[in-house]
């Protein structure tokens, strides 16, 4: 077995068979898939997934699920996100970020009042067209793959909610050889929102183009940068138990001792008194996540069960 060396130089085996949630502060450069690969090696398991892709340019909160906790990720990935971003107004790129080819460089010297007016329509429920260079599937292939093959991609708009879109700072600088306006913003939004598309659309409404040059996810669902570790620390910390992650992220109820065996074997039980109906509820006993369930016909219907790990 390959040994890892901890901070003090002591060799130790990987945390084999680990289950739970790990939050990583992804650096700029690697893909989310690359971080998943590092976690697989660090924890000696193939069962690793994430709750929402971050582009290579982006940094910040990347929620990983290990082992049986991967079955939580579908619920965690649909929760709201929060970002801080730096946007250049006056230069547009094919990818709506700094990694793409420049499409236009008209330059822009705009005021905070003008920027605020351009941002205002993008608050609340909106229809957004994702960036052409994105992971959205079009005809069975990801949009960014089609763009890189020289295809023209028409991505349909989608409904998203921008709960917060705040201007934090504004300054002027020379970008791509033209005078540009650089802004810092905070975005709180529903899952599936593209901050790059917001930069594009605010720039378009000003008639000058725009793109993201820095993007940092500060929150994903219930998890923030305070929960995050550096990729180098993967394998040096125990994962957050799935029960704790579920308590933080989902409606939950405590299951009595007499019902635990039924739940972990997938046997339906009467819907617990006081548990919300019409949404997924975590069934928990002490520190353990037992199941994810919904109410159907007055009884529990399970989308996932979590037998005790060996």
N, C-alpha and C positions, 0 to 999 in steps of 0.2 A: 504493500500500500504506500502511495506517495504521502510523505509527511509535509505538513506546513510548519513554518517557523513563525511563532508569535512575536509580539513586540519586544519581548525580553530575550529573544533568540532561542527559546525552548521549542524543540520539535514536538508537534502534536498531530494526531490524525485528523482528517476532515470530520466535520460534524455530520457523519453519515446518517441517512435516514431522517434528516431534519424535516419538520413540518411547521408551517406558520407563515408569518408575514415579515418581510424585511423591507425597509424603506431606504433607498439609496439616493444620495445627492449626486446625480449624474453630471460628469464634467462635459465640457464642450469637446466634440470630436467623435467619440465612439457612438455607435448606434445603440438603441435600446436592446436590440437582439444581442449585441456584443456584451452588454452588461449581464443579460440573462446567461450567456455562455460562461462568464466569469463566476456567476453564482453557482452554476451547475458543477463547476470544478471545485469551488470552495466548499460546497456542502455535500459533494459526492452523490449527486442525484440528478437524474434527467428530468424530473418533474419540477420544472421551474417555469413560470410565466410572469407576465406583467400586466398592470391594470391601466394601460394607456401609453401609447408610443410618444417618445420625445424625439424630435429631429436631431441629427448630429450637431447642428448649431446650438440647440437648446440645452440648458442645464437645469438642475433642480430635482424635484421630488419625482422619483420613479418607484412605484410600489410593486414589489415582487411577492409572488406566492410560491411557497415550497411544499412539495408533497401534496397531501390531501387538501391543503389550503388553496391550491390552484382552483378548486371548485368555488371559492369565494370571489375570484377575480372578475367574473362576469357581472357581479353585483357592484363591486367596487369601481369598475371601469366606467359605469354609467353615472357616477356621482360628479358633482360640480368640481371645477378646477379654478385656480387663481394663478395669475402670472404678473410679472413685471417685465416690460419690454422697452427697448429703445428703437425708435422708428425714424427713418430719414424720409423727409418730405422733399420732393423735387427730383427724385431719381426712382425709376421703376425698373424691376428686374423680372425675368421670366419665371422665377421661382417665388417671387414676393419676399425674398430674403437676400442676404449678402452673398450667398453661395451661387446665385444664378447670374446668367449673362444679362448685362444692362440692355434694357429695351429702349429707354429714353432717359435723357438727362437734361431736362428743361431748367432745372434750378427752381428754388422757391425761397422767398423771404416773407414769411407770413407771421401774423401776430398770434398771441395766445387766444384772443377773442375769436379770430378766424378759425383756429384749430378747434376750439370748443364748439363752435357752431357746426363744424364738419363732423365732430364726434357725436353730437346729440342724437341724430337719427339712428345711431347704432347702439342705443341703450334700450333694454327691454326685449320683448319677443321680436325677432327679426328673421328675415330670409337671407341666408348667406350662401354664396357660391364658394366652395372650397378652392384652395389654390390648385392650379393645374399640376404643379409638381407636389403631389401629395400621395398618401397611401390609399386613397379612395379607389375602390374597384370599379372599373368601367369595362364591360364586356369580358369579364373574367380575368382582367389584368389590372395591375395597379396603375393609376394615372401617371405617376412619375416615370414608370417604365415606358409607357407609350410616348410621353414627351421626349424622353431621351432617345427614342428611336425615330424622332422627327415627325411624329404624328400630331395632328391638331386634336386637342381633347376638349370636349364640351361636357363639363360636369354640371349636373342639375343642382339647383339651389336646394337648401335644406332649412328646416326650422330650428333655430337655436335661440337661447336666451342669454342676453348680456346683462347680468345683474349689476355689475359695476364697471364703468369705463371712465377712469379719472386721469386727468392731465397732472403729472407730478412736476415736470420741469420742461423748459423750452430754451433752446440756444441756437446759435447760427454757426455754421462751419462750412468748409469747402469739402464736398464729396464728389468723387468721379469728375473732378475738374470744374465743378459748378458750385455756386453758393447755394446752400441747402439749409433747411430748418430741421433741427434734430429735437425730438421730443421723447420724454420718458413717460410711460403710462402704466397704470395698474388695470388689469382686466380680471373680473370675476365672472365666470360664465358656465354654461351647461357643458356637459361632455359633448364632444364632436365639433366644438367651435374652433376655428382657425384664427389665431392672432395674426398670422401673416396676411390672411384675407382682410382683416380689419385694417391693417396698414395700407394695403392696396386700395381699399374702398374709401378710406378717409383721404388718401392722396388723390384718388380719382375725383372725389367730390370737390376738392380744391382745384382740380384741373392741372395738377402738377406731378401726379404719380407718387408712390411711396413704397417702402419696403422695410422689413425688420432687419436690424443689424445685431441685436442681442435679445435673447428671450430666456427667462428663468421662471420655471414653475415653482411657486412657493407653497401651493397646497393642492392635494389631490384627495377629494372626499374629506375624511376626517384626519388625514395625515399631512403634516407640515414639515418644514425644514428642521424643526426641533426634533423630529423623530428620525432624521436621516443620518446615515453613516457614509463615509467615503468608500468607493469601490475597493480600496486597498484593505478595508476592514472586514470585507465579506469572509465569513468563516471564522472570524475571531469573536463574533457575538452570537448569542442564541436568538433564533427568530422569536418574534412576538407570537404567543399562542393564538390560535385561530379564535378561541373564545373571547379573548381580549379585543382582538381586531373587530369581531362581530359586534361586541357591546358598543364599541365606538362608532360603528358605521351603519348599523341596521336597527330597526325595532327588535326588541328581544324579550323573552320571558324565561323565567327560571322554571325548569321542569322538576317535579318532585321525584324523590328516589324511586318510588314504586313504578314510575313510567319510563325510567331511563332505558331499561332493557328493551321495551317495546319500540321506543323511538329509534335506537341505534340499529334495530333489526328491520326498520321500515314498516312497522305495524302502526296503522292509523289509530290515533287517540282522539277523544273529544277535544274540540278546540278550547284552549285554555281561556278561562274567564279574564276579560280585560285585554286580551291580545288583539291588536288591530286586525281587521279583515280587509281584504282587497289589496294586500301588499305582502311581500316576503318578510317573514319573521324568523329570527334566529332562536332556536331552542337551545338553551344553555343549562348546564348543571354544574355549579361551582365554577372552576376555571375552564371547563370543557365545552366546546361547541359540539352539540349532538346532531343537529340537522338544520336545514333551511326548509321552511314549510309555508304553505298557504292554506287558508280555510276554504274547504269545499264540502258543501253539504253538512256543515257543522262539525267536521272532523279535519284532522291534519292531512295534507297531501304534500309529499316531500319532493323537492327538486334536488336535494343532495342530503346524504346522511354521512356522518363522520364517526365510524366505530372507533373505540379506543386504539391508539397507535401502539404497536409492539415496541 
